[in-house]
Amino acid sequence: MVINPEDEEALKRSVNYPKRGIGDTTIQKIFELATELNLTAWIVLREAGKYPEQFQFGYRQKLSLIRWCNLITSA
């Protein structure tokens, strides 16, 4: 993910390893939204604030996703 954030297989492998509280359902929603918006999953995650009505995750999920995105972008 650090080398190529657009690598969706790397995203799937790294997003919840080690455990971050980001489950399979959350990952599935991210990929569904990316497909619907014709974007990559990484762009949807990075710009989640632009899609509040579509990006309906709970507070803990959002916090976990924000932390993970920050980890990837700061590496």
VEXNU-94685 format. One record per atom (N, C-alpha, C): x, y, z; residue number from 1; residue in three letters. Coordinates in steps of 0.2 Angstrom, whole numbers, plus 5000, padded with zeros to 4 digits. Atoms other than C-alpha are relative to their C-alpha. Layout:
+------+------+------+-----+---------+
!    x !    y !    z ! num ! residuo !
+------+------+------+-----+---------+
!    X !    Y !    Z ! NUM !     Ala !
...
+------+------+------+-----+---------+
***
This chain:
+------+------+------+-----+---------+
!    x !    y !    z ! num ! residuo !
+------+------+------+-----+---------+
! 5004 ! 4994 ! 5000 !   1 !     Met !
! 5000 ! 5000 ! 5000 !   1 !     Met !
! 5004 ! 5006 ! 5000 !   1 !     Met !
! 4996 ! 4994 ! 5000 !   2 !     Val !
! 5014 ! 5012 ! 5004 !   2 !     Val !
! 5003 ! 5002 ! 4993 !   2 !     Val !
! 4997 ! 4999 ! 5006 !   3 !     Ile !
! 5022 ! 5009 ! 4987 !   3 !     Ile !
! 4995 ! 5002 ! 4995 !   3 !     Ile !
! 5005 ! 4999 ! 5005 !   4 !     Asn !
! 5006 ! 5009 ! 4977 !   4 !     Asn !
! 4993 ! 4999 ! 5003 !   4 !     Asn !
! 5007 ! 5000 ! 4996 !   5 !     Pro !
! 4990 ! 5014 ! 4986 !   5 !     Pro !
! 4994 ! 4998 ! 4996 !   5 !     Pro !
! 5005 ! 5002 ! 5004 !   6 !     Glu !
! 4980 ! 5010 ! 4971 !   6 !     Glu !
! 5000 ! 4992 ! 4999 !   6 !     Glu !
! 5000 ! 5007 ! 5000 !   7 !     Asp !
! 4984 ! 4991 ! 4973 !   7 !     Asp !
! 4995 ! 4998 ! 5005 !   7 !     Asp !
! 5006 ! 5002 ! 4996 !   8 !     Glu !
! 4967 ! 4985 ! 4979 !   8 !     Glu !
! 5001 ! 4993 ! 5003 !   8 !     Glu !
! 4998 ! 5007 ! 4997 !   9 !     Glu !
! 4974 ! 4967 ! 4983 !   9 !     Glu !
! 5004 ! 5002 ! 5006 !   9 !     Glu !
! 4996 ! 4998 ! 4995 !  10 !     Ala !
! 4987 ! 4975 ! 4994 !  10 !     Ala !
! 4995 ! 5004 ! 5006 !  10 !     Ala !
! 5005 ! 4997 ! 4996 !  11 !     Leu !
! 4973 ! 4986 ! 5002 !  11 !     Leu !
! 4996 ! 4994 ! 5004 !  11 !     Leu !
! 5004 ! 5005 ! 4997 !  12 !     Lys !
! 4963 ! 4970 ! 5006 !  12 !     Lys !
! 5004 ! 4996 ! 5005 !  12 !     Lys !
! 4996 ! 5004 ! 4995 !  13 !     Arg !
! 4978 ! 4961 ! 5014 !  13 !     Arg !
! 5002 ! 5005 ! 5006 !  13 !     Arg !
! 4997 ! 4996 ! 4995 !  14 !     Ser !
! 4984 ! 4976 ! 5024 !  14 !     Ser !
! 4995 ! 5004 ! 5005 !  14 !     Ser !
! 5005 ! 4996 ! 4996 !  15 !     Val !
! 4968 ! 4985 ! 5030 !  15 !     Val !
! 4999 ! 4998 ! 5007 !  15 !     Val !
! 5002 ! 5002 ! 4993 !  16 !     Asn !
! 4965 ! 4974 ! 5045 !  16 !     Asn !
! 5006 ! 4995 ! 5003 !  16 !     Asn !
! 4995 ! 5003 ! 4998 !  17 !     Tyr !
! 4982 ! 4967 ! 5048 !  17 !     Tyr !
! 5006 ! 5004 ! 5002 !  17 !     Tyr !
! 5003 ! 5004 ! 4995 !  18 !     Pro !
! 4986 ! 4968 ! 5062 !  18 !     Pro !
! 4993 ! 5003 ! 5001 !  18 !     Pro !
! 5007 ! 4998 ! 4999 !  19 !     Lys !
! 4968 ! 4969 ! 5068 !  19 !     Lys !
! 4999 ! 5007 ! 5002 !  19 !     Lys !
! 5001 ! 4992 ! 4999 !  20 !     Arg !
! 4961 ! 4987 ! 5067 !  20 !     Arg !
! 4993 ! 5001 ! 5001 !  20 !     Arg !
! 5008 ! 4999 ! 4999 !  21 !     Gly !
! 4942 ! 4984 ! 5069 !  21 !     Gly !
! 4997 ! 5001 ! 4994 !  21 !     Gly !
! 5003 ! 4998 ! 5007 !  22 !     Ile !
! 4939 ! 4985 ! 5050 !  22 !     Ile !
! 4998 ! 4993 ! 4998 !  22 !     Ile !
! 5002 ! 5007 ! 5002 !  23 !     Gly !
! 4929 ! 4969 ! 5046 !  23 !     Gly !
! 4998 ! 5000 ! 4992 !  23 !     Gly !
! 5002 ! 5001 ! 5007 !  24 !     Asp !
! 4924 ! 4961 ! 5030 !  24 !     Asp !
! 4994 ! 5004 ! 4997 !  24 !     Asp !
! 5005 ! 4996 ! 5002 !  25 !     Thr !
! 4908 ! 4970 ! 5029 !  25 !     Thr !
! 5002 ! 5007 ! 4998 !  25 !     Thr !
! 4998 ! 4993 ! 5002 !  26 !     Thr !
! 4916 ! 4987 ! 5029 !  26 !     Thr !
! 5004 ! 5000 ! 4994 !  26 !     Thr !
! 4996 ! 5000 ! 5006 !  27 !     Ile !
! 4929 ! 4982 ! 5016 !  27 !     Ile !
! 4995 ! 4999 ! 4994 !  27 !     Ile !
! 5004 ! 5001 ! 5006 !  28 !     Gln !
! 4915 ! 4975 ! 5005 !  28 !     Gln !
! 4996 ! 5007 ! 4998 !  28 !     Gln !
! 5004 ! 4994 ! 5001 !  29 !     Lys !
! 4905 ! 4992 ! 5007 !  29 !     Lys !
! 5005 ! 5005 ! 4996 !  29 !     Lys !
! 4995 ! 4996 ! 5003 !  30 !     Ile !
! 4921 ! 5001 ! 5002 !  30 !     Ile !
! 5001 ! 4999 ! 4993 !  30 !     Ile !
! 4999 ! 5002 ! 5007 !  31 !     Phe !
! 4923 ! 4991 ! 4986 !  31 !     Phe !
! 4994 ! 5001 ! 4996 !  31 !     Phe !
! 5006 ! 4999 ! 5003 !  32 !     Glu !
! 4905 ! 4992 ! 4982 !  32 !     Glu !
! 4999 ! 5008 ! 4998 !  32 !     Glu !
! 5001 ! 4993 ! 5001 !  33 !     Leu !
! 4905 ! 5011 ! 4984 !  33 !     Leu !
! 5005 ! 5002 ! 4994 !  33 !     Leu !
! 4995 ! 4999 ! 5006 !  34 !     Ala !
! 4921 ! 5012 ! 4973 !  34 !     Ala !
! 4998 ! 4998 ! 4993 !  34 !     Ala !
! 5003 ! 5003 ! 5007 !  35 !     Thr !
! 4913 ! 5002 ! 4959 !  35 !     Thr !
! 4994 ! 5005 ! 4998 !  35 !     Thr !
! 5006 ! 4996 ! 5002 !  36 !     Glu !
! 4897 ! 5013 ! 4960 !  36 !     Glu !
! 5002 ! 5007 ! 4998 !  36 !     Glu !
! 4998 ! 4994 ! 5002 !  37 !     Leu !
! 4907 ! 5029 ! 4959 !  37 !     Leu !
! 5006 ! 5000 ! 4995 !  37 !     Leu !
! 4994 ! 5001 ! 5005 !  38 !     Asn !
! 4920 ! 5022 ! 4947 !  38 !     Asn !
! 5006 ! 5003 ! 5002 !  38 !     Asn !
! 4994 ! 4998 ! 4997 !  39 !     Leu !
! 4934 ! 5026 ! 4958 !  39 !     Leu !
! 5004 ! 4994 ! 5003 !  39 !     Leu !
! 4997 ! 5006 ! 4996 !  40 !     Thr !
! 4947 ! 5015 ! 4967 !  40 !     Thr !
! 4998 ! 5000 ! 5007 !  40 !     Thr !
! 5001 ! 5001 ! 4993 !  41 !     Ala !
! 4945 ! 5009 ! 4984 !  41 !     Ala !
! 5004 ! 5005 ! 5004 !  41 !     Ala !
! 4996 ! 4995 ! 4996 !  42 !     Trp !
! 4959 ! 5020 ! 4990 !  42 !     Trp !
! 4998 ! 5007 ! 5000 !  42 !     Trp !
! 5002 ! 4993 ! 5001 !  43 !     Ile !
! 4952 ! 5036 ! 4983 !  43 !     Ile !
! 4994 ! 5001 ! 5004 !  43 !     Ile !
! 5006 ! 5000 ! 4995 !  44 !     Val !
! 4935 ! 5032 ! 4992 !  44 !     Val !
! 5002 ! 5000 ! 5007 !  44 !     Val !
! 4998 ! 5000 ! 4993 !  45 !     Leu !
! 4944 ! 5029 ! 5008 !  45 !     Leu !
! 5003 ! 5007 ! 5002 !  45 !     Leu !
! 4997 ! 4994 ! 4999 !  46 !     Arg !
! 4955 ! 5044 ! 5006 !  46 !     Arg !
! 4995 ! 5006 ! 5000 !  46 !     Arg !
! 5005 ! 4994 ! 5000 !  47 !     Glu !
! 4940 ! 5056 ! 5002 !  47 !     Glu !
! 4994 ! 4998 ! 5002 !  47 !     Glu !
! 5006 ! 5002 ! 4998 !  48 !     Ala !
! 4927 ! 5048 ! 5012 !  48 !     Ala !
! 4995 ! 5005 ! 5002 !  48 !     Ala !
! 5004 ! 4994 ! 4998 !  49 !     Gly !
! 4921 ! 5065 ! 5019 !  49 !     Gly !
! 4996 ! 5003 ! 4994 !  49 !     Gly !
! 5004 ! 4997 ! 5006 !  50 !     Lys !
! 4915 ! 5069 ! 5001 !  50 !     Lys !
! 4993 ! 4996 ! 4999 !  50 !     Lys !
! 5006 ! 5004 ! 5001 !  51 !     Tyr !
! 4902 ! 5055 ! 5002 !  51 !     Tyr !
! 4996 ! 4998 ! 5006 !  51 !     Tyr !
! 5003 ! 5002 ! 4994 !  52 !     Pro !
! 4893 ! 5056 ! 5018 !  52 !     Pro !
! 4994 ! 4996 ! 5000 !  52 !     Pro !
! 5006 ! 5004 ! 5001 !  53 !     Glu !
! 4877 ! 5049 ! 5012 !  53 !     Glu !
! 5001 ! 4993 ! 4998 !  53 !     Glu !
! 4998 ! 5007 ! 5002 !  54 !     Gln !
! 4885 ! 5034 ! 5004 !  54 !     Gln !
! 5004 ! 4996 ! 5005 !  54 !     Gln !
! 4995 ! 5003 ! 4996 !  55 !     Phe !
! 4899 ! 5031 ! 5016 !  55 !     Phe !
! 4997 ! 5000 ! 5007 !  55 !     Phe !
! 5003 ! 5001 ! 4993 !  56 !     Gln !
! 4888 ! 5026 ! 5031 !  56 !     Gln !
! 5003 ! 4995 ! 5004 !  56 !     Gln !
! 4997 ! 5005 ! 4996 !  57 !     Phe !
! 4899 ! 5018 ! 5043 !  57 !     Phe !
! 5000 ! 5003 ! 5007 !  57 !     Phe !
! 5000 ! 4998 ! 4993 !  58 !     Gly !
! 4899 ! 5019 ! 5062 !  58 !     Gly !
! 5006 ! 5004 ! 5002 !  58 !     Gly !
! 4995 ! 4996 ! 4998 !  59 !     Tyr !
! 4910 ! 5030 ! 5072 !  59 !     Tyr !
! 5007 ! 4996 ! 5001 !  59 !     Tyr !
! 4993 ! 5004 ! 4999 !  60 !     Arg !
! 4923 ! 5016 ! 5077 !  60 !     Arg !
! 5003 ! 4998 ! 4993 !  60 !     Arg !
! 4997 ! 5002 ! 5006 !  61 !     Gln !
! 4924 ! 5010 ! 5059 !  61 !     Gln !
! 5003 ! 5006 ! 4996 !  61 !     Gln !
! 4997 ! 4994 ! 5003 !  62 !     Lys !
! 4927 ! 5028 ! 5053 !  62 !     Lys !
! 5007 ! 5002 ! 5003 !  62 !     Lys !
! 4994 ! 4998 ! 4996 !  63 !     Leu !
! 4940 ! 5031 ! 5066 !  63 !     Leu !
! 5006 ! 4995 ! 4998 !  63 !     Leu !
! 4995 ! 5006 ! 5002 !  64 !     Ser !
! 4949 ! 5014 ! 5062 !  64 !     Ser !
! 5002 ! 5002 ! 4992 !  64 !     Ser !
! 4998 ! 4998 ! 5007 !  65 !     Leu !
! 4949 ! 5019 ! 5043 !  65 !     Leu !
! 5004 ! 5006 ! 4999 !  65 !     Leu !
! 4996 ! 4994 ! 5000 !  66 !     Ile !
! 4955 ! 5036 ! 5046 !  66 !     Ile !
! 5007 ! 4999 ! 5003 !  66 !     Ile !
! 4994 ! 5001 ! 4997 !  67 !     Arg !
! 4969 ! 5030 ! 5057 !  67 !     Arg !
! 5004 ! 4996 ! 4995 !  67 !     Arg !
! 4996 ! 5004 ! 5005 !  68 !     Trp !
! 4974 ! 5017 ! 5044 !  68 !     Trp !
! 5002 ! 5004 ! 4994 !  68 !     Trp !
! 4998 ! 4995 ! 5005 !  69 !     Cys !
! 4974 ! 5030 ! 5030 !  69 !     Cys !
! 5006 ! 5004 ! 5002 !  69 !     Cys !
! 4994 ! 4996 ! 4998 !  70 !     Asn !
! 4985 ! 5041 ! 5040 !  70 !     Asn !
! 5006 ! 4996 ! 5001 !  70 !     Asn !
! 4994 ! 5004 ! 5000 !  71 !     Leu !
! 4997 ! 5027 ! 5043 !  71 !     Leu !
! 5003 ! 4999 ! 4993 !  71 !     Leu !
! 4998 ! 5001 ! 5006 !  72 !     Ile !
! 4998 ! 5023 ! 5025 !  72 !     Ile !
! 5003 ! 5006 ! 4997 !  72 !     Ile !
! 4998 ! 4994 ! 5003 !  73 !     Thr !
! 5000 ! 5041 ! 5019 !  73 !     Thr !
! 5006 ! 5003 ! 5004 !  73 !     Thr !
! 4994 ! 4997 ! 4996 !  74 !     Ser !
! 5013 ! 5045 ! 5033 !  74 !     Ser !
! 5006 ! 4996 ! 4999 !  74 !     Ser !
! 4995 ! 5005 ! 5000 !  75 !     Ala !
! 5024 ! 5030 ! 5029 !  75 !     Ala !
! 5005 ! 5002 ! 4994 !  75 !     Ala !
+------+------+------+-----+---------+
***
